[in-house]
């Protein structure tokens, strides 16, 4: 079985392999070869593959859970993270960097993944689907299951992992092998959590430089998934900062609600300079002047 697994690993496209994936391969080969698989057999297989140098433990993860593959080009932290967590995707400032809408090179990798309950539900569904291909072999062998792995660094890069429901649309990239937030969602995340996108001033600068290019995508995403306050922030930036107009922006303005805590930057203190049209405190220093309202 080890030899057949070697062939499978030589064709493995992802940069690393998890113990769940390796166990699934072993179970599949056991079914194909009509041999029994067990936790003990799996342990011997891992030991054999490691002794031949075909797999090696990936640093930063619990021992025996993630392996690098011999002969593969060293992957980026983004690739490793997306391989280890099948439900995570690159987001916030890291997504901005991928899409080329920031000049900053973050030392932090920002990822979004479901909260614990949703993650476990998705994992259970994934395992049910995978195990149907392997009859009962996996169920009785007590092989590794698909489980959430908490990791704070990948190859020395700090990871900021955000557990979010309704994470939004992402796209799958083949090379490098990652999942990344769509451009519209990235612009929406800037309004929701600017602290993970380089700060609100950087968000303002990014909108000023790139919003006209991606206007339709921004408007569609904010209209569909943005809350009232996020539509107000987007409307102010698009209209007042970027000088852009669209009927949908006027629609957002018609639904603006008053509120004492409505601020352009959700992380900073309330400022007295105010946009009457958008009912927003302009608490970003570069915008907090009478001429900017």
VOGU-3710 file (C-alpha; in Angstrom, 3 decimals, decimal comma):
1> xxxxxxxxxx> 0,000/0,000/0,000  2,884/2,336/0,718  4,045/2,107/-2,888  0,595/2,984/-4,236  0,439/5,923/-1,819  3,800/7,144/-3,103  2,261/7,371/-6,562  -0,737/9,272/-5,197  1,529/11,739/-3,384  3,591/12,328/-6,520
11> xxxxxxxxxx> 0,407/13,631/-8,168  -0,756/15,647/-5,138  -1,376/19,216/-6,308  -1,656/21,035/-2,986  1,502/22,268/-1,272  0,989/20,222/1,911  -1,135/17,286/2,961  -3,040/16,963/6,233  -3,413/13,803/8,281  -7,085/13,677/7,279
21> xxxxxxxxxx> -6,191/13,779/3,580  -3,445/11,210/4,027  -5,821/8,953/5,945  -8,409/9,326/3,201  -5,855/8,342/0,571  -4,832/5,326/2,636  -8,457/4,244/3,091  -9,103/4,641/-0,615  -6,084/2,526/-1,492  -7,142/-0,094/1,052
31> xxxxxxxxxx> -10,524/-0,401/-0,668  -8,889/-0,593/-4,104  -6,387/-3,243/-2,970  -8,966/-5,089/-0,849  -6,877/-4,929/2,298  -7,778/-3,825/5,780  -6,916/-0,389/7,108  -6,623/0,587/10,754  -5,154/3,311/12,918  -2,106/1,103/13,475
41> xxxxxxxxxx> -1,621/0,502/9,755  -1,989/4,236/9,108  0,697/4,990/11,712  3,057/2,519/10,027  2,348/4,083/6,624  3,189/7,564/7,943  6,354/6,244/9,544  7,379/4,561/6,298  6,719/7,603/4,120  8,671/9,779/6,548
51> xxxxxxxxxx> 11,619/7,349/6,666  11,869/7,543/2,868  11,805/11,346/3,086  8,591/11,561/1,069  6,808/13,529/3,783  8,111/15,730/6,580  6,299/17,488/9,438  5,247/21,068/8,781  6,443/23,396/11,526  3,848/25,497/13,298
61> xxxxxxxxxx> 1,231/22,754/13,436  0,529/20,003/15,924  2,873/17,073/15,366  1,560/14,559/12,857  -1,205/16,750/11,444  0,375/18,564/8,475  3,133/17,319/6,178  5,272/18,860/3,461  5,829/16,726/0,365  9,194/15,857/-1,129
71> xxxxxxxxxx> 9,949/17,537/-4,433  7,371/20,294/-4,105  8,404/23,925/-4,416  8,288/25,682/-1,071  4,743/27,079/-0,794  3,758/30,537/0,409  2,074/30,943/3,799  -1,179/31,694/1,947  -1,032/28,333/0,160  -0,266/26,385/3,320
81> xxxxxxxxxx> -3,048/28,077/5,295  -5,667/27,452/2,587  -4,563/23,819/2,324  -4,740/23,218/6,087  -8,124/24,923/6,562  -10,353/23,921/3,631  -12,990/26,521/4,564  -10,696/29,526/5,006  -9,883/32,163/2,441  -7,503/35,116/2,201
91> xxxxxxxxxx> -9,216/38,365/3,188  -8,790/41,982/4,328  -5,321/43,500/3,780  -3,964/40,197/2,418  -6,759/40,147/-0,180  -6,032/43,788/-0,988  -2,428/42,823/-1,597  -3,451/39,909/-3,827  -5,780/42,119/-5,898  -3,104/44,801/-6,268
101> xxxxxxxxxx> -5,062/47,571/-4,545  -2,538/48,353/-1,820  1,107/49,291/-1,816  1,602/47,707/1,585  3,233/44,355/2,132  1,737/43,068/5,333  3,709/40,942/7,749  0,387/39,465/8,840  -1,660/36,943/6,866  -5,373/37,732/7,198
111> xxxxxxxxxx> -7,773/34,817/6,801  -11,529/34,379/7,262  -13,065/31,041/8,268  -16,432/29,992/9,747  -17,057/30,081/13,511  -16,646/26,811/15,389  -20,184/25,419/15,021  -20,400/26,181/11,295  -16,882/24,871/10,728  -17,743/21,541/12,360
121> xxxxxxxxxx> -20,962/21,273/10,330  -19,108/21,879/7,073  -16,402/19,426/8,104  -18,989/16,728/8,885  -20,619/17,243/5,482  -17,231/17,069/3,763  -16,294/13,837/5,564  -19,657/12,233/4,761  -19,130/13,014/1,101  -15,529/11,761/1,110
131> xxxxxxxxxx> -16,267/8,554/3,004  -19,024/7,454/0,642  -16,245/6,735/-1,841  -14,494/4,433/0,615  -17,395/2,252/1,747  -17,073/1,478/5,479  -13,274/1,356/5,552  -12,756/4,797/7,033  -15,587/4,601/9,536  -14,202/1,625/11,419
141> xxxxxxxxxx> -10,489/2,351/11,130  -10,430/5,341/13,485  -8,337/7,298/11,034  -7,745/11,056/11,494  -10,848/13,201/11,083  -11,188/16,610/9,467  -10,882/19,028/12,363  -10,170/22,691/12,930  -6,546/23,492/13,545  -5,611/26,645/15,348
151> xxxxxxxxxx> -2,372/28,119/14,111  -0,806/31,472/14,896  2,052/31,419/12,396  2,817/29,824/9,052  6,460/29,686/8,047  7,210/32,517/10,438  4,370/34,755/9,239  1,827/35,781/11,843  -1,746/34,729/11,055  -4,826/36,769/11,964
161> xxxxxxxxxx> -7,653/34,255/11,659  -11,141/35,718/11,851  -14,103/33,465/12,596  -16,942/35,004/10,590  -20,413/33,898/9,562  -21,639/35,158/6,177  -18,062/35,520/5,028  -18,978/36,446/1,491  -17,879/35,346/-1,932  -14,378/34,137/-2,670
171> xxxxxxxxxx> -12,725/32,694/-5,737  -10,489/29,674/-6,088  -7,079/30,309/-7,613  -5,154/27,390/-9,115  -1,713/28,984/-9,078  -0,939/29,786/-6,358  -3,397/27,307/-4,856  -5,417/29,643/-2,641  -8,902/30,977/-2,048  -9,254/34,750/-1,894
181> xxxxxxxxxx> -12,098/37,186/-1,231  -13,696/38,678/-4,326  -12,803/42,291/-5,015  -16,268/43,618/-4,106  -16,217/41,834/-0,757  -12,734/43,168/-0,097  -13,973/46,751/-0,508  -16,872/45,970/1,851  -14,520/44,480/4,447  -12,552/47,733/4,360
191> xxxxxxxxxx> -15,644/49,549/5,637  -16,503/46,925/8,237  -13,070/46,302/9,704  -10,628/48,959/8,510  -8,233/48,015/11,322  -7,497/44,790/9,402  -7,113/46,677/6,119  -4,303/49,057/6,974  -6,428/51,550/8,912  -9,189/53,905/7,799
201> xxxxxxxxxx> -6,844/56,428/6,213  -5,448/53,673/4,013  -9,015/52,630/3,168  -9,810/56,224/2,149  -6,697/56,325/-0,029  -7,544/52,960/-1,590  -11,091/54,057/-2,437  -9,766/57,299/-3,890  -7,353/55,444/-6,172  -9,289/52,326/-7,169
211> xxxxxxxxxx> -13,031/52,804/-6,554  -13,752/54,155/-10,042  -12,208/51,027/-11,580  -14,298/48,669/-9,454  -17,372/50,851/-8,946  -19,941/48,350/-10,207  -18,539/45,530/-8,095  -18,414/47,722/-4,990  -21,982/48,959/-5,432  -23,341/45,463/-6,074
221> xxxxxxxxxx> -21,628/43,991/-3,002  -22,491/46,840/-0,644  -26,109/46,893/-1,851  -26,561/43,163/-1,355  -24,593/42,533/1,811  -23,787/45,875/3,401  -25,586/47,121/6,480  -27,059/50,628/6,576  -23,944/52,077/8,213  -21,677/50,390/5,657
231> xxxxxxxxxx> -23,779/51,761/2,808  -23,441/55,224/4,342  -19,666/54,868/4,613  -19,443/53,588/1,050  -21,754/56,321/-0,198  -19,717/59,062/1,455  -16,408/57,738/0,136  -17,683/57,090/-3,379  -19,572/60,362/-3,714  -17,682/62,912/-1,621
241> xxxxxxxxxx> -14,132/61,571/-1,710  -14,062/59,921/-5,136  -16,545/62,186/-6,951  -18,518/59,209/-8,300  -22,261/59,083/-8,898  -24,753/56,295/-9,376  -28,516/55,900/-8,794  -27,786/53,209/-6,222  -25,707/55,660/-4,195  -28,695/58,035/-4,130
251> xxxxxxxxxx> -30,842/55,136/-2,961  -28,463/54,518/-0,064  -28,644/58,206/0,858  -32,453/58,125/0,911  -32,336/55,381/3,552  -29,744/56,955/5,818  -30,651/56,834/9,495  -29,643/59,247/12,206  -27,593/57,919/15,082  -25,226/59,404/17,615
261> xxxxxxxxxx> -22,644/56,684/17,135  -22,466/56,727/13,352  -18,834/57,222/12,424  -16,808/56,858/9,242  -14,062/55,069/11,160  -15,707/52,597/13,561  -12,544/52,311/15,675  -11,897/55,980/16,419  -13,573/58,570/18,623  -16,497/60,670/17,416
271> xxxxxxxxxx> -15,496/63,914/15,671  -17,571/67,088/15,459  -17,156/67,482/11,685  -20,228/65,858/10,190  -21,709/64,882/6,837  -25,399/65,845/6,887  -26,190/63,856/3,755  -24,675/60,647/5,096  -25,202/61,288/8,812  -21,602/60,405/9,520
281> xxxxxxxxxx> -19,007/61,798/11,851  -15,945/62,352/9,664  -13,491/61,142/12,257  -10,594/60,691/9,838  -8,154/63,607/10,263  -7,579/64,142/6,534  -11,356/64,520/6,009  -12,274/66,371/9,182  -12,390/69,868/7,724  -15,362/71,981/6,605
291> xxx> -14,251/71,739/2,965  -14,461/67,967/3,020  -18,157/67,773/3,982
//
